[in-house]
């Protein structure tokens, strides 16, 4: 027995366990200090949670594109952030036109629907072109080559849209119908956050139903399991892959409009990089290739990003805690890769298999 224990002993494993304990102690210490100081009211905490859910739902919509593509092709589409940018940036000009004509205030619901259509259409076109031009010729190449191609496609799209739309920052117009608060369970919550969260939730539920219940969704799951066997069973693998990229583009385009409504400022040609990185973190957090996992990972990351600076970092005495919000996603990604690389809902499988 002693010999078996010694054989199983690993200094790396011991260091990882010590790191786990240290991280847990820091989180608990910071949280206890913040809660004990009573510097935030219950309303403040509820607002932070809802803010995180609204932001996290946007991350989740983008993360679904990463997970869908990985589930089918076992590749990370690092140009997906630019798919998100293309839709949000294109729809801005229509939103600006609607605002100047007064249509946005007269018919806000119809205007937002049209913005979603334009954004989703543009993002879908970009996603499908990426698959057809950049990825399909490399489908049987070593995995590193499509990865490098995706990074190159990301830069190409950024500077193409810079040439088309300019390098200046844009801001979505304010939708008056989404201003103000709505009462919910005794709390006053910002209307725009509630609308963004609920709309994103409906889209995520619709995607889950589509993948689980429709014939195309079953074909996607079959191709994800084994392309060769699926082809022998009569499934058009190329059509399924194009459909997967198109769905990812649709969701990224919707996320672009929600981002513009929720955070109007900061629309520009590089706006997809940080949300894309955070969405990738959310996909890994939930279990890359796992659709419910991407949804859960996005929401968790949004809430953690919203609560983390106030709940943990301030309690640890870190100055300018809210300025470290973007760093939280990177730290969380590293911690997930160290402690649970298969993600929250991913399965621990033998080496070489996907989670």
N, C-alpha and C positions, 0 to 999 in steps of 0.2 A: 504493500500500500504506500509506504513512504517513497519507494522508488518511483511509483507511478505519479505521485504528486510532484516529485522533483522533475520528472520528465515533462509534465504539463506546465511547470513553472516557466514564466517568460518575463524578462525584465521589461519588455515593451508593454506586455499586458498589465504589469504592475504600475508602470508609469501612466498608462491610460486610465486605470482606476483611480490613481491619485489625482489626475487631472479632472476626472468626473467629479470627484469629491470636492475639489477646489472650486470648480465652476458652480456646483450646487450651493456651497457655503457662501460664495459671493452673491449669488442671486437671493438667497434667503436673508443674508445680512443687509443688503441694500433694501430689499422689500420691507423688512421689519423696521428699519430705521425710518423709511419714508412714511409708512403707515403710523408709526408711533408719533411722528411729528405732527400728524393731522393737518398738514398744509393744504390738502385737497379734500373737497367735500364729495359726498356721494354723487352729486350731479356732475362734478368734474370727471370722476372715474367713468360714469356712464357715457359722457360725451367722448372721452378718449376711446372707449371700447367701440362705440358706434363709428367714430372716425376711422379706427383701425379696420372695422368690418367693411366700410365703404371702400377704403384704399385696398384692402385685401381682396375684395371681389374683383377689382381691376387687375391685380396681380394674377388672380386665379384664371381669369379669362385668357390672359396672355400665356400663362403656364400651361393651359390645356393644349395650346399649339405645340409647345415643346414636347409634352407627353404623348400626344397623338403621333407626331412624326417619329419620336424615338420608339414608340411601341410597334410601328410598322417597319421602319428602316434601321433601327438601332443606331441612329445618328443624332447629334445635337445640332439643330438648325440655329446657329448663332446669328443668322440674319433675321430672325423672327422679330426682334425688337424694331427693326426698320420696317417690317410689314405693319406693325402697330403705328409707327411714326407716319407712314405713307397715308394711312386712312385718316388719322387725326389732323395732319397738316392739310390734306386736300379738303376735308370737310370744313376747315376753318374759313375758307374763302366763301363757301356757301352760307355759313353761319353769319359772317360779316355782312354779306349781301342781304340776308333776311333781316338783320338788325337795322340796317340803314333804311330799308324799305318799310319797316314797321311790322312786317309779317311775323317776326319772332314773338312780338308781344300780342298780336291779334290772334294768332293760331299757334300757340307754343307746342301743343302736343303734335300737330301735323308737321311743324317745322323740325322738331327733334326726330320724328320718324324719317323725314327726308334726309336729315343729316346722317342718321344711322345707315340708310340705304347707300348714300354716296360713299361714306367711309368704308363700309363693309365691302362694297363693290370694288373700290380701289385696292384695298388690302387683299382681297381674294385674287384679283388679277396679278398683283405682285407676287403673291405666294405661289400661284400656279406657274407663272413664268419662271420663278426660281427653280421649281421642281423640274420643269421641262428643259430649261437651258443649262442650269448649273449642276443639278444633282443627278438627273437620269443618266447622262453619259458616264457617270462615275459610280453607278450603283454597285458594280462588282469590283470596284477598286478597294484597296486597303482602307480601313476606317479613317486613318489620319488624313488622307487626301480630301474626302468630302468635308472634313472638319476645317481644313485650311481654306477650301473653296468657300465655305459658309462665312468665314471671317472676311475673305476678300469680297464676297457679295455684299456683306454688311457695309463695308467702306464704299463700295461702288454705289449702293443705294443712297447712302448719306449724301455723297457729293453730287449725285445726279439730282436729288431733290433740292440741294442747295443751289444748283444751277437753274433749276426750274422755278423755285419759289423764293429764292434769295436767302441770305444768311441772317437776317434780322429775326428778333423774337416777335411772336404774335401772341394775342390773347383773345380767347373766345369771348363773345359778348355775354353779358349777364342776362339770364332768363328770369324775368320778373316773377313768373308763375312758380319758380322753384325757390324763391327767396322766402325768408321767414321760417318759423318753427311749426312743428306739428306735435300735438300732445299724444304721448304714448305711455301708458302705465304710470301716470303721474310725473313724467319727465318731459321737458320741452326739447325736442330733437330737431336739428336742421333739416328742412324739407329735402334739400338736394342730396344729402347723404342717404336719407331713407329711400328716395327714388332710385339712386344709383345702386344701392345694395339690393333692393328688391328686383330691379330689372336684371341685374347681373345674375341673381339667384335663379330667376325664371329661365334665363338662357342656359345656365349650367344644368338645371334640371332637364331642360329640353334636349341638351346634348346627351345626357346620360340615358334618357329614354330612347333617343335615336340609335345610340350604339347598342343598347341592350335588346331592343324590341323590333327594329326594322331589318329588312333583308340586307340592305347596304351595311348596316351596323354589324350584322352577323358576318358579312363578308370581310369587313375590316378586322374583326376579331380572328377570323380564320387565317387571313394573310399575316396577322401579327404572330400567330402561332407557328406557321410554316408556309412560306411562299410557294415552294415547289409542290407540296401536297395540295394547297389551295388551287393552284393552276391546274393540276391534274383533275380536280373536282369541278372544273369548268368556270372558276372565278377569274374574271379579268383583273389581274394583279395591277396592271398599269392604271386602269380606271379607278381602282380602290385607292391607290397611292395618290392620284390626282385629287380624288374626293377628300382624302385626309388633309392634304395641304389646303384645299379650298375651305374646309370647315375651320381649320386653324386660322386662316385669313379672315373669315367672317367674324370669328370671336375677337380677334385682335383689332379689327376695324371697329366693332362695337365698343371695345375697351378704350379705343382712341377718343370716341365721342364722349363716353362717360368721364374720361380723364379731363376733357375740355370743359365739361359742365361742372365737374367737382373742383378742379384746380385750373381755372381759366388761363393762368399765365404759363409762360414757358413752352409755347409751341414753336419748335424750330427743328432744323434738320438733324440734330443730334439728340433729340428728345427720347429716342427709343433705347439708348444705351443703358441708362440706369434702371428704368422699369423692366427692360429685357433681362438684365442681370438679376434683378430681384425676382422676376417671374421664373427664371431658371432655378434660383434658390428655392422658390416655392415648389417647383416640380420635383427637385431632388428631395426636399423636405418631406413631401407627401409620398414619394416613391415614384421615380421617373418611369413613365410608361403606364402609370396607374391613373385613370381618369378621376375617380373619387379622391385619390390621394392628391392630385394637383389642385382640386377644388379646396380640400381641407388645408393643404399646405399654403395656398394663397391667403386664405382667411386667417390662418394662424400667424403667418408672417406679418400681415397687416396689423393685427392686434398687438403682436409682440413689438413691432416697430413703433406703434403709437404709445403703448404703455411703458416700454423698456426705459426710455430716457427719464421719465418722471418717476416710475416705480423703483427702478433698480439703480440707475446711474446717479441720480440725485442723492439717493440714500448712501451711496459709496463716497459722496463728497466730490464727485467729478465735476469740474467747472464747465459751463457751456454744454450741458448734457444733451439738450435738444439739437445741437449742431452735429451730434454724432449719430443722428437717426439713420443716415444712409450706411454708416459703417456697421450697424447692427445686422443688416442682411448678410454682409460678408462674413462677419463673425459667426452668425448662425449657420451659414453654409459650411464653414470650416468645422464647426462642432458636429454638424450632422455627418459630414464625411468621415470624421474621426470615430464617433460613437455609434452611429447607426447609418451606414452608407446605403442601405437598402430603403431608407425612408420610413415614415410612420406606418404606411399601409403596404409597403413592399415586403416581399417574402425573402427570407434568407435562403438562397439557393447555392448549389455547388458552383465552384469557380468557373467563370466563362459564361454562365447562363444569366439571362436578364432578370432583374427583380420585378 
